[in-house]
């Protein structure tokens, strides 16, 4: 059976908000923990009331804690550094694809890398994507509006691209405007792309149910 003193000790480590703590303890003093073992209904009622007050206490305390992030300038500097590096790597990826530089592409793409359609279906695993680079005669490949955000050892990079050329296997020309979402992972300090999702913009995006063209028409 907990005493009010024990309750005070349990609440003490949560927050320095003495006024809220005092309200909880006052209520406990007035109602006391039932000593009658058979009076379970009263005991449950007391627990429910204490729970409500305690939750209110936590909600009261949380905003103050949230307004005091630790080392915000330092964290922002780390974020800015990671973002700048990811933008640079995204541009290097584009340049390597244009140059058909397999050594650089192998370094940038993780072993499990794959190109995905917007609905999550796999469009091309890593080996097929690398093979496609050799077969596509690139007329234009530009990536702009690059925005990078790191989340610990993972990062998401969004961009808008123009992808035009022809596949030498079927000679069919293409000219796509695409939205790209890349997922990166950092291992031993090195960033590698683990996934790319590509959405070929529908020419009637404003009135279409989906801004993306049909999956079968994407590359």
C-alpha atoms as a printed R data frame, in Angstrom:
    type eleno elety resid chain resno       x      y       z
1   ATOM     1    CA   UNK     A     1   0.000  0.000   0.000
2   ATOM     2    CA   UNK     A     2   1.525  3.346  -1.090
3   ATOM     3    CA   UNK     A     3   1.559  6.300   1.274
4   ATOM     4    CA   UNK     A     4   1.221  9.924   0.190
5   ATOM     5    CA   UNK     A     5   4.896 10.346   0.957
6   ATOM     6    CA   UNK     A     6   5.768  7.544  -1.439
7   ATOM     7    CA   UNK     A     7   3.532  9.141  -4.035
8   ATOM     8    CA   UNK     A     8   5.354 12.424  -3.534
9   ATOM     9    CA   UNK     A     9   8.636 10.645  -4.183
10  ATOM    10    CA   UNK     A    10   7.286  8.993  -7.326
11  ATOM    11    CA   UNK     A    11   6.117 12.327  -8.751
12  ATOM    12    CA   UNK     A    12   9.193 14.248  -7.735
13  ATOM    13    CA   UNK     A    13  11.416 13.075 -10.569
14  ATOM    14    CA   UNK     A    14   8.938 13.954 -13.315
15  ATOM    15    CA   UNK     A    15   9.095 17.729 -13.310
16  ATOM    16    CA   UNK     A    16   9.762 20.788 -11.155
17  ATOM    17    CA   UNK     A    17   6.152 21.989 -11.622
18  ATOM    18    CA   UNK     A    18   5.436 22.130  -7.906
19  ATOM    19    CA   UNK     A    19   1.944 23.626  -8.223
20  ATOM    20    CA   UNK     A    20   0.592 20.710 -10.240
21  ATOM    21    CA   UNK     A    21   2.328 18.206  -8.008
22  ATOM    22    CA   UNK     A    22   0.781 19.909  -4.977
23  ATOM    23    CA   UNK     A    23  -2.718 19.511  -6.451
24  ATOM    24    CA   UNK     A    24  -2.166 15.800  -6.951
25  ATOM    25    CA   UNK     A    25  -0.906 15.357  -3.422
26  ATOM    26    CA   UNK     A    26  -3.731 17.419  -1.900
27  ATOM    27    CA   UNK     A    27  -6.257 15.165  -3.582
28  ATOM    28    CA   UNK     A    28  -4.442 12.119  -2.287
29  ATOM    29    CA   UNK     A    29  -4.431 13.543   1.254
30  ATOM    30    CA   UNK     A    30  -8.210 14.138   1.139
31  ATOM    31    CA   UNK     A    31  -9.176 10.760  -0.224
32  ATOM    32    CA   UNK     A    32  -6.557  8.509   1.381
33  ATOM    33    CA   UNK     A    33  -5.917  5.021   0.070
34  ATOM    34    CA   UNK     A    34  -8.690  2.679   1.324
35  ATOM    35    CA   UNK     A    35  -7.510  0.419   4.097
36  ATOM    36    CA   UNK     A    36 -10.399 -2.007   3.757
37  ATOM    37    CA   UNK     A    37  -9.211 -4.799   1.490
38  ATOM    38    CA   UNK     A    38 -12.768 -5.554   0.486
39  ATOM    39    CA   UNK     A    39 -13.447 -2.056  -0.683
40  ATOM    40    CA   UNK     A    40 -12.056 -2.651  -4.186
41  ATOM    41    CA   UNK     A    41 -14.576 -0.355  -5.853
42  ATOM    42    CA   UNK     A    42 -13.331  2.653  -3.885
43  ATOM    43    CA   UNK     A    43  -9.766  1.628  -4.580
44  ATOM    44    CA   UNK     A    44 -10.390  1.474  -8.331
45  ATOM    45    CA   UNK     A    45 -12.151  4.842  -8.241
46  ATOM    46    CA   UNK     A    46  -9.218  6.440  -6.462
47  ATOM    47    CA   UNK     A    47  -6.801  4.992  -9.033
48  ATOM    48    CA   UNK     A    48  -8.881  6.299 -11.918
49  ATOM    49    CA   UNK     A    49  -8.996  9.788 -10.424
50  ATOM    50    CA   UNK     A    50  -5.279  9.799  -9.764
51  ATOM    51    CA   UNK     A    51  -4.621  8.634 -13.313
52  ATOM    52    CA   UNK     A    52  -6.663 11.508 -14.745
53  ATOM    53    CA   UNK     A    53  -4.816 14.052 -12.623
54  ATOM    54    CA   UNK     A    54  -1.462 12.515 -13.459
55  ATOM    55    CA   UNK     A    55  -2.172 12.623 -17.186
56  ATOM    56    CA   UNK     A    56  -3.173 16.262 -16.889
57  ATOM    57    CA   UNK     A    57   0.088 16.866 -15.057
58  ATOM    58    CA   UNK     A    58   2.081 15.247 -17.861
59  ATOM    59    CA   UNK     A    59   0.308 17.263 -20.561
60  ATOM    60    CA   UNK     A    60   0.965 20.396 -18.538
61  ATOM    61    CA   UNK     A    61   4.638 19.605 -18.201
62  ATOM    62    CA   UNK     A    62   5.343 18.395 -21.747
63  ATOM    63    CA   UNK     A    63   5.121 21.737 -23.623
64  ATOM    64    CA   UNK     A    64   7.714 23.316 -21.379
65  ATOM    65    CA   UNK     A    65  10.065 20.418 -22.004
66  ATOM    66    CA   UNK     A    66   9.443 20.564 -25.754
67  ATOM    67    CA   UNK     A    67  10.335 24.250 -25.828
68  ATOM    68    CA   UNK     A    68  13.812 23.532 -24.538
69  ATOM    69    CA   UNK     A    69  15.529 21.368 -27.228
70  ATOM    70    CA   UNK     A    70  19.024 20.338 -26.320
71  ATOM    71    CA   UNK     A    71  21.837 21.914 -28.283
72  ATOM    72    CA   UNK     A    72  19.592 23.177 -31.100
73  ATOM    73    CA   UNK     A    73  22.311 25.184 -32.902
74  ATOM    74    CA   UNK     A    74  24.582 22.141 -32.942
75  ATOM    75    CA   UNK     A    75  21.837 19.854 -34.202
76  ATOM    76    CA   UNK     A    76  20.926 22.311 -36.951
77  ATOM    77    CA   UNK     A    77  24.555 22.490 -38.036
78  ATOM    78    CA   UNK     A    78  24.686 18.694 -38.326
79  ATOM    79    CA   UNK     A    79  21.433 18.716 -40.316
80  ATOM    80    CA   UNK     A    80  22.726 21.434 -42.649
81  ATOM    81    CA   UNK     A    81  25.970 19.521 -43.232
82  ATOM    82    CA   UNK     A    82  24.127 16.293 -44.021
83  ATOM    83    CA   UNK     A    83  21.676 18.069 -46.327
84  ATOM    84    CA   UNK     A    84  24.472 19.752 -48.267
85  ATOM    85    CA   UNK     A    85  26.290 16.430 -48.660
86  ATOM    86    CA   UNK     A    86  23.133 14.683 -49.881
87  ATOM    87    CA   UNK     A    87  22.436 17.392 -52.465
88  ATOM    88    CA   UNK     A    88  26.008 17.006 -53.701
89  ATOM    89    CA   UNK     A    89  25.629 13.208 -53.886
90  ATOM    90    CA   UNK     A    90  22.334 13.508 -55.776
91  ATOM    91    CA   UNK     A    91  24.020 15.714 -58.379
92  ATOM    92    CA   UNK     A    92  26.941 13.277 -58.549
93  ATOM    93    CA   UNK     A    93  24.451 10.454 -59.183
94  ATOM    94    CA   UNK     A    94  22.925 12.382 -62.085
95  ATOM    95    CA   UNK     A    95  26.344 13.164 -63.531
96  ATOM    96    CA   UNK     A    96  27.460  9.534 -63.236
97  ATOM    97    CA   UNK     A    97  24.340  8.344 -65.059
98  ATOM    98    CA   UNK     A    98  24.941 10.790 -67.919
99  ATOM    99    CA   UNK     A    99  28.603  9.737 -68.131
100 ATOM   100    CA   UNK     A   100  27.671  6.056 -67.723
101 ATOM   101    CA   UNK     A   101  30.279  5.920 -64.959
102 ATOM   102    CA   UNK     A   102  29.579  2.501 -63.476
103 ATOM   103    CA   UNK     A   103  32.311  2.734 -60.844
104 ATOM   104    CA   UNK     A   104  30.742  5.861 -59.358
105 ATOM   105    CA   UNK     A   105  27.216  4.463 -59.637
106 ATOM   106    CA   UNK     A   106  28.281  1.242 -57.898
107 ATOM   107    CA   UNK     A   107  29.639  3.328 -55.030
108 ATOM   108    CA   UNK     A   108  26.494  5.461 -54.736
109 ATOM   109    CA   UNK     A   109  23.906  2.662 -54.880
110 ATOM   110    CA   UNK     A   110  23.527  0.238 -51.972
111 ATOM   111    CA   UNK     A   111  23.414 -3.503 -52.795
112 ATOM   112    CA   UNK     A   112  19.656 -3.594 -52.097
113 ATOM   113    CA   UNK     A   113  18.896 -0.517 -54.198
114 ATOM   114    CA   UNK     A   114  15.842 -0.659 -56.455
115 ATOM   115    CA   UNK     A   115  13.754  1.735 -58.503
116 ATOM   116    CA   UNK     A   116  10.109  1.739 -57.407
117 ATOM   117    CA   UNK     A   117   6.909  2.929 -58.981
118 ATOM   118    CA   UNK     A   118   4.837  5.437 -57.051
119 ATOM   119    CA   UNK     A   119   2.522  2.648 -55.862
120 ATOM   120    CA   UNK     A   120   5.437  0.758 -54.276
121 ATOM   121    CA   UNK     A   121   5.864 -1.883 -56.983
122 ATOM   122    CA   UNK     A   122   9.456 -2.616 -58.022
123 ATOM   123    CA   UNK     A   123  10.190 -1.104 -61.428
124 ATOM   124    CA   UNK     A   124  13.845 -2.178 -61.675
125 ATOM   125    CA   UNK     A   125  16.198 -3.876 -59.190
126 ATOM   126    CA   UNK     A   126  19.748 -2.572 -58.938
127 ATOM   127    CA   UNK     A   127  21.270 -4.800 -61.614
128 ATOM   128    CA   UNK     A   128  18.537 -3.956 -64.137
129 ATOM   129    CA   UNK     A   129  18.772 -0.233 -63.382
130 ATOM   130    CA   UNK     A   130  22.528 -0.274 -63.989
131 ATOM   131    CA   UNK     A   131  22.040 -2.239 -67.211
132 ATOM   132    CA   UNK     A   132  19.452  0.282 -68.428
133 ATOM   133    CA   UNK     A   133  22.023  3.064 -68.108
134 ATOM   134    CA   UNK     A   134  24.066  1.445 -70.886
135 ATOM   135    CA   UNK     A   135  21.089  1.035 -73.220
136 ATOM   136    CA   UNK     A   136  19.532  4.485 -72.900
137 ATOM   137    CA   UNK     A   137  20.811  7.232 -75.160
138 ATOM   138    CA   UNK     A   138  20.333 10.257 -72.931
139 ATOM   139    CA   UNK     A   139  19.209 13.463 -74.594
140 ATOM   140    CA   UNK     A   140  18.510 15.283 -71.331
141 ATOM   141    CA   UNK     A   141  18.772 14.338 -67.695
142 ATOM   142    CA   UNK     A   142  18.411 17.204 -65.264
143 ATOM   143    CA   UNK     A   143  17.473 17.162 -61.598
144 ATOM   144    CA   UNK     A   144  16.480 20.373 -59.836
145 ATOM   145    CA   UNK     A   145  14.630 21.624 -56.759
146 ATOM   146    CA   UNK     A   146  16.611 19.151 -54.662
147 ATOM   147    CA   UNK     A   147  15.553 19.076 -51.013
148 ATOM   148    CA   UNK     A   148  17.343 16.823 -48.530
149 ATOM   149    CA   UNK     A   149  16.456 15.980 -44.937
150 ATOM   150    CA   UNK     A   150  18.394 13.574 -42.718
151 ATOM   151    CA   UNK     A   151  16.767 11.503 -39.962
152 ATOM   152    CA   UNK     A   152  19.657  9.985 -38.076
153 ATOM   153    CA   UNK     A   153  21.280  7.395 -40.312
154 ATOM   154    CA   UNK     A   154  18.553  7.685 -42.957
155 ATOM   155    CA   UNK     A   155  17.597 10.538 -45.252
156 ATOM   156    CA   UNK     A   156  14.942 11.483 -47.778
157 ATOM   157    CA   UNK     A   157  15.780 13.555 -50.849
158 ATOM   158    CA   UNK     A   158  13.058 14.938 -53.116
159 ATOM   159    CA   UNK     A   159  13.574 16.494 -56.530
160 ATOM   160    CA   UNK     A   160  12.006 17.281 -59.873
161 ATOM   161    CA   UNK     A   161  13.621 15.930 -63.022
162 ATOM   162    CA   UNK     A   162  13.471 15.891 -66.804
163 ATOM   163    CA   UNK     A   163  14.426 12.558 -68.366
164 ATOM   164    CA   UNK     A   164  14.558 12.439 -72.169
165 ATOM   165    CA   UNK     A   165  16.184 10.138 -74.692
166 ATOM   166    CA   UNK     A   166  15.670  6.780 -76.369
167 ATOM   167    CA   UNK     A   167  16.201  3.130 -75.502
168 ATOM   168    CA   UNK     A   168  18.469  1.525 -78.091
169 ATOM   169    CA   UNK     A   169  16.673 -1.799 -77.616
170 ATOM   170    CA   UNK     A   170  13.381 -0.557 -79.042
171 ATOM   171    CA   UNK     A   171  14.349  2.885 -80.407
172 ATOM   172    CA   UNK     A   172  11.342  4.445 -78.716
173 ATOM   173    CA   UNK     A   173  11.947  8.065 -77.698
174 ATOM   174    CA   UNK     A   174  10.682  9.358 -74.365
175 ATOM   175    CA   UNK     A   175  10.466 12.693 -72.626
176 ATOM   176    CA   UNK     A   176   9.317 12.516 -69.006
177 ATOM   177    CA   UNK     A   177   8.851 15.115 -66.316
178 ATOM   178    CA   UNK     A   178   9.171 13.231 -63.039
179 ATOM   179    CA   UNK     A   179   8.959 13.708 -59.299
180 ATOM   180    CA   UNK     A   180  11.677 11.740 -57.528
181 ATOM   181    CA   UNK     A   181  11.938 10.590 -53.928
182 ATOM   182    CA   UNK     A   182  15.242  8.995 -52.921
183 ATOM   183    CA   UNK     A   183  15.917  7.183 -49.667
184 ATOM   184    CA   UNK     A   184  19.505  7.167 -48.423
185 ATOM   185    CA   UNK     A   185  21.214  5.274 -45.615
186 ATOM   186    CA   UNK     A   186  24.493  6.137 -43.930
187 ATOM   187    CA   UNK     A   187  26.761  3.227 -42.996
188 ATOM   188    CA   UNK     A   188  30.159  3.838 -41.400
189 ATOM   189    CA   UNK     A   189  29.866  7.490 -42.343
190 ATOM   190    CA   UNK     A   190  29.098  6.806 -46.012
191 ATOM   191    CA   UNK     A   191  25.751  7.652 -47.640
192 ATOM   192    CA   UNK     A   192  24.283  5.258 -50.206
193 ATOM   193    CA   UNK     A   193  20.921  5.292 -51.973
194 ATOM   194    CA   UNK     A   194  18.736  2.342 -51.022
195 ATOM   195    CA   UNK     A   195  15.610  3.254 -52.997
196 ATOM   196    CA   UNK     A   196  14.304  5.634 -55.628
197 ATOM   197    CA   UNK     A   197  10.602  6.203 -56.270
198 ATOM   198    CA   UNK     A   198   9.694  7.907 -59.508
199 ATOM   199    CA   UNK     A   199   6.412  9.443 -60.580
200 ATOM   200    CA   UNK     A   200   6.014 10.457 -64.215
201 ATOM   201    CA   UNK     A   201   3.738 13.467 -64.092
202 ATOM   202    CA   UNK     A   202   0.406 13.101 -65.795
203 ATOM   203    CA   UNK     A   203  -0.144 15.851 -68.399
204 ATOM   204    CA   UNK     A   204  -3.668 16.229 -67.033
205 ATOM   205    CA   UNK     A   205  -2.527 16.168 -63.391
206 ATOM   206    CA   UNK     A   206  -4.857 19.008 -62.383
207 ATOM   207    CA   UNK     A   207  -7.981 17.032 -63.270
208 ATOM   208    CA   UNK     A   208  -6.689 13.458 -62.923
209 ATOM   209    CA   UNK     A   209  -7.379 11.212 -59.955
210 ATOM   210    CA   UNK     A   210  -3.597 10.732 -59.582
211 ATOM   211    CA   UNK     A   211  -0.833 13.152 -60.608
212 ATOM   212    CA   UNK     A   212   1.206 10.164 -61.812
213 ATOM   213    CA   UNK     A   213   0.846  8.552 -65.233
214 ATOM   214    CA   UNK     A   214  -0.161  4.902 -65.440
215 ATOM   215    CA   UNK     A   215   2.517  2.608 -63.950
216 ATOM   216    CA   UNK     A   216   3.022  0.824 -67.256
217 ATOM   217    CA   UNK     A   217   4.171  4.024 -68.935
218 ATOM   218    CA   UNK     A   218   6.864  4.942 -66.394
219 ATOM   219    CA   UNK     A   219  10.591  4.337 -66.683
